[in-house]
Amino acid sequence: MSVADGVALHVQRWPGEGVAFLLVHGLASNLHLWDGVAEELADRGHAVVAVDLRGHGRSDKPDDGYDLATAAGDLAELVRVLELDRPVAVGQSWGGNVVIELGWRFPELVRGVVGVDGGWIELRRRFPDWDDCAHVLAPPSVSGLTAAELEARLRARHPDWPQPGIAGALACYERLADGTVRPWLDLDHHLAILRDLWQHPPSERYPDVKVPVLLIPADRGKNDDEAWARERRTLVEEAAAALPSCEVAWMAGDHDLHAQHPEQVAELLHRAAVDGWLAS
């Protein structure tokens, strides 16, 4: 779907008559991480659209536009082009920050926004220096790795993920003719998005977000870094206090809750949209 001059976004749609959902992936991810959630929502009667943001997956990869404002603008145009009736915009990780920006800039277009372990990310608080942030959060190299080797690594790292989650994670990578893989999102664009995220505190938007917000942070239990767990809880609590209309639903699991627990995430979204704080 064309959203800007020379920029088309790849989308996948599931038909339905109920409240519509627009599903937005995180940094270096792709729409297929949402497949499990989308199927569950469609089974509950919802119309669903999942999107590859610019630079990601099968969408166009222009030289510029890798900032939150442009990402939110792309989504707003997508809502208009697809004639979606005030969808609930759901974003994971960086995508959560993107949908907060969407709700702040275009409140008339969305019923509400949801951040799945995202929407409250303020990297500069954890990394005052950009170079430190870039070093720690740079994507891992997969140079020379075959698709089979990558899949084995993913299954070892996420033994409790259902098959759609594993397949969605594999879809973050292009398969080359020699059997190896490379990320759909190239390194320069990855770092451009990361730097913009580092520079952009969503807390500046919170008081003026006019749509209801649901935050679904991940409680990673014993696998979590203690200091980062405290910081995450503080960020979530501050967001909930500053946003005019916000609910928080903690969920046990990985950062990619949508890939790990699609049925639980879908049921929470369904309840929120049908009879909860996003139902108005």
C-alpha positions as CSV (number, residue, x, y, z in Angstrom):
1,M,0.0,0.0,0.0
2,S,1.4,3.4,-1.0
3,V,1.8,5.8,2.0
4,A,4.2,8.3,0.6
5,D,5.8,9.3,-2.7
6,G,7.8,6.2,-3.7
7,V,7.1,4.4,-0.5
8,A,4.8,1.4,-0.3
9,L,4.2,-0.7,2.8
10,H,3.6,-4.5,2.7
11,V,0.5,-5.5,4.7
12,Q,-1.5,-8.6,5.5
13,R,-5.2,-8.5,6.2
14,W,-7.7,-10.7,8.1
15,P,-11.4,-9.9,7.5
16,G,-13.9,-9.3,10.3
17,E,-16.8,-7.2,11.3
18,G,-15.6,-6.4,14.8
19,V,-13.3,-3.6,16.1
20,A,-10.4,-3.3,13.8
21,F,-6.8,-3.8,14.9
22,L,-3.6,-2.4,13.3
23,L,-0.6,-4.4,14.4
24,V,2.9,-2.8,14.4
25,H,6.1,-4.7,14.9
26,G,9.3,-3.6,16.7
27,L,12.7,-2.6,15.5
28,A,14.3,-5.1,13.0
29,S,11.1,-7.2,13.2
30,N,8.3,-7.8,10.7
31,L,4.6,-8.3,10.5
32,H,4.7,-12.1,10.8
33,L,5.6,-11.9,14.5
34,W,2.0,-10.9,14.8
35,D,0.6,-13.9,12.9
36,G,-0.5,-15.9,16.0
37,V,-2.2,-12.8,17.6
38,A,-3.9,-11.9,14.3
39,E,-5.3,-15.3,13.8
40,E,-6.7,-15.3,17.3
41,L,-8.2,-11.9,16.9
42,A,-9.8,-12.8,13.5
43,D,-11.3,-15.9,15.2
44,R,-12.9,-13.5,17.6
45,G,-14.5,-11.6,14.7
46,H,-12.1,-8.7,14.4
47,A,-10.7,-7.1,11.3
48,V,-6.9,-7.1,11.5
49,V,-4.1,-5.5,9.5
50,A,-0.5,-6.2,10.2
51,V,2.2,-4.0,8.5
52,D,5.9,-4.1,7.7
53,L,7.1,-0.6,8.4
54,R,9.4,1.1,5.9
55,G,12.8,-0.6,5.7
56,H,11.4,-3.8,7.2
57,G,10.3,-7.1,5.7
58,R,8.7,-6.8,2.3
59,S,8.1,-3.0,2.5
60,D,10.1,-0.4,0.5
61,K,13.4,0.6,1.8
62,P,14.0,4.3,1.0
63,D,17.0,6.2,2.1
64,D,15.2,8.4,4.7
65,G,12.2,8.5,6.9
66,Y,13.5,6.3,9.8
67,D,12.1,8.4,12.6
68,L,9.1,8.1,14.9
69,A,7.2,11.0,13.3
70,T,7.5,9.6,9.8
71,A,6.6,6.1,11.0
72,A,3.5,7.5,12.7
73,G,2.7,9.4,9.5
74,D,3.0,6.3,7.4
75,L,0.6,4.5,9.7
76,A,-1.9,7.4,9.6
77,E,-1.8,7.3,5.8
78,L,-2.3,3.5,5.8
79,V,-5.4,3.9,8.0
80,R,-6.8,6.4,5.5
81,V,-5.9,4.3,2.4
82,L,-7.4,1.1,3.8
83,E,-10.4,3.1,5.1
84,L,-10.0,1.5,8.6
85,D,-12.7,2.6,11.0
86,R,-10.7,3.9,14.0
87,P,-8.6,0.8,14.6
88,V,-6.9,0.0,17.8
89,A,-3.2,0.5,17.0
90,V,-1.0,-2.1,18.8
91,G,2.8,-1.8,18.7
92,Q,5.5,-4.0,20.2
93,S,8.7,-2.5,21.7
94,W,9.8,0.4,19.4
95,G,6.4,-0.2,17.7
96,G,4.8,0.7,21.0
97,N,6.5,4.1,20.9
98,V,5.4,4.5,17.3
99,V,1.7,4.0,18.2
100,I,2.0,6.4,21.1
101,E,3.3,8.9,18.6
102,L,0.4,8.0,16.2
103,G,-2.2,8.5,19.0
104,W,-0.6,11.9,19.9
105,R,-0.4,13.1,16.3
106,F,-3.6,11.6,14.9
107,P,-6.1,11.0,17.7
108,E,-9.0,11.2,15.3
109,L,-7.8,8.1,13.4
110,V,-7.5,5.6,16.2
111,R,-9.8,4.2,18.9
112,G,-6.9,3.7,21.2
113,V,-3.3,2.5,21.3
114,V,-1.6,-0.5,23.0
115,G,2.1,-0.9,23.8
116,V,3.3,-4.5,24.1
117,D,6.5,-4.2,26.2
118,G,7.0,-0.8,24.6
119,G,5.5,2.7,24.4
120,W,7.4,3.8,27.4
121,I,10.9,3.2,26.1
122,E,13.3,6.1,26.9
123,L,16.8,4.8,26.0
124,R,18.6,8.0,27.1
125,R,17.8,7.3,30.7
126,R,19.6,4.0,30.5
127,F,22.3,5.1,28.0
128,P,23.2,8.8,28.5
129,D,25.8,8.5,25.8
130,W,24.7,7.6,22.3
131,D,27.8,5.6,21.5
132,D,27.2,3.3,24.5
133,C,23.6,2.8,23.3
134,A,24.7,2.0,19.8
135,H,27.3,-0.4,21.0
136,V,25.1,-2.3,23.4
137,L,22.0,-2.4,21.2
138,A,23.5,-2.9,17.8
139,P,22.0,-5.9,16.0
140,P,23.9,-9.2,16.3
141,S,25.8,-10.3,13.2
142,V,24.3,-13.2,11.3
143,S,27.0,-13.1,8.6
144,G,27.5,-16.6,7.1
145,L,24.7,-18.1,9.1
146,T,22.4,-20.5,7.2
147,A,18.6,-20.4,7.6
148,A,18.8,-23.8,9.3
149,E,21.5,-22.6,11.8
150,L,19.4,-19.5,12.6
151,E,16.3,-21.6,13.2
152,A,18.2,-23.9,15.5
153,R,19.4,-20.8,17.5
154,L,15.9,-19.4,17.7
155,R,14.4,-22.7,18.9
156,A,17.2,-23.1,21.5
157,R,16.7,-19.5,22.7
158,H,12.9,-19.7,22.8
159,P,11.9,-23.3,23.5
160,D,8.4,-22.4,24.6
161,W,7.5,-20.3,21.6
162,P,4.8,-21.8,19.3
163,Q,5.6,-22.4,15.7
164,P,4.1,-19.2,14.3
165,G,6.4,-17.2,16.6
166,I,9.5,-19.1,15.4
167,A,8.4,-18.7,11.8
168,G,7.8,-15.0,12.4
169,A,11.3,-14.5,13.8
170,L,12.8,-16.3,10.8
171,A,10.9,-13.9,8.5
172,C,13.0,-11.0,9.8
173,Y,15.7,-12.3,7.5
174,E,16.1,-12.6,3.8
175,R,17.2,-16.0,2.5
176,L,20.1,-15.6,0.0
177,A,20.9,-17.8,-3.0
178,D,23.8,-19.5,-1.1
179,G,21.5,-20.5,1.7
180,T,22.7,-17.9,4.2
181,V,20.5,-15.1,5.7
182,R,20.7,-11.4,6.2
183,P,18.3,-8.9,7.9
184,W,15.7,-7.2,5.8
185,L,16.5,-4.0,7.7
186,D,20.0,-2.9,6.8
187,L,22.5,-1.7,9.5
188,D,22.4,2.0,8.5
189,H,18.6,2.1,8.8
190,H,18.6,0.1,12.0
191,L,21.0,2.6,13.6
192,A,19.0,5.6,12.3
193,I,15.9,4.2,14.0
194,L,17.8,3.4,17.2
195,R,19.3,6.9,17.3
196,D,15.9,8.5,16.8
197,L,14.4,6.3,19.6
198,W,17.3,7.3,21.8
199,Q,16.7,11.0,21.1
200,H,12.9,10.9,21.6
201,P,11.4,10.6,25.1
202,P,7.7,9.6,24.8
203,S,7.1,11.1,28.2
204,E,7.0,14.5,26.5
205,R,3.8,13.3,24.7
206,Y,2.0,11.6,27.5
207,P,0.0,14.6,28.9
208,D,-1.4,15.4,25.5
209,V,-2.3,11.9,24.3
210,K,-6.1,12.1,23.9
211,V,-6.8,8.4,23.2
212,P,-7.0,5.6,25.8
213,V,-3.8,3.6,26.2
214,L,-3.2,0.1,27.3
215,L,0.4,-0.9,28.3
216,I,1.3,-4.6,28.4
217,P,4.8,-4.8,29.9
218,A,6.7,-8.1,30.1
219,D,7.6,-9.5,33.5
220,R,10.5,-11.6,32.6
221,G,11.0,-13.2,36.0
222,K,14.3,-14.7,36.9
223,N,15.7,-14.2,33.4
224,D,15.5,-10.4,33.8
225,D,18.4,-8.1,34.6
226,E,17.6,-6.7,38.0
227,A,18.6,-3.1,37.4
228,W,16.7,-3.0,34.1
229,A,13.7,-4.6,35.6
230,R,13.5,-1.8,38.2
231,E,14.0,0.8,35.5
232,R,11.3,-0.7,33.3
233,R,8.8,-0.8,36.2
234,T,9.6,2.9,37.0
235,L,9.1,3.9,33.4
236,V,5.8,2.0,33.1
237,E,4.5,3.5,36.4
238,E,5.5,7.0,35.3
239,A,3.7,6.5,31.9
240,A,0.6,5.3,33.6
241,A,0.5,8.3,35.9
242,A,1.1,10.8,33.2
243,L,-1.2,9.5,30.4
244,P,-4.7,10.9,30.8
245,S,-6.4,7.5,30.2
246,C,-4.1,4.5,30.8
247,E,-4.4,0.9,32.0
248,V,-1.5,-1.5,32.7
249,A,-1.6,-5.3,32.4
250,W,1.7,-7.0,33.3
251,M,2.2,-10.3,31.6
252,A,4.8,-13.0,32.4
253,G,7.0,-13.8,29.4
254,D,9.7,-12.6,27.0
255,H,10.0,-9.2,25.4
256,D,8.2,-10.6,22.3
257,L,5.1,-11.4,24.3
258,H,3.0,-11.5,21.0
259,A,5.2,-14.3,19.6
260,Q,5.4,-16.2,22.8
261,H,1.8,-16.0,24.1
262,P,-0.4,-15.1,21.1
263,E,-3.6,-16.4,22.6
264,Q,-3.2,-14.5,25.8
265,V,-2.3,-11.3,24.1
266,A,-5.2,-11.6,21.7
267,E,-7.7,-12.3,24.5
268,L,-6.5,-9.3,26.4
269,L,-6.8,-7.1,23.3
270,H,-10.2,-8.5,22.5
271,R,-11.5,-7.8,26.0
272,A,-10.1,-4.3,26.1
273,A,-11.7,-3.5,22.7
274,V,-15.1,-5.1,23.3
275,D,-15.9,-4.2,26.9
276,G,-12.8,-2.5,28.4
277,W,-11.1,0.8,28.3
278,L,-10.7,0.8,24.5
279,A,-14.3,0.1,23.8
280,S,-15.6,3.7,23.6
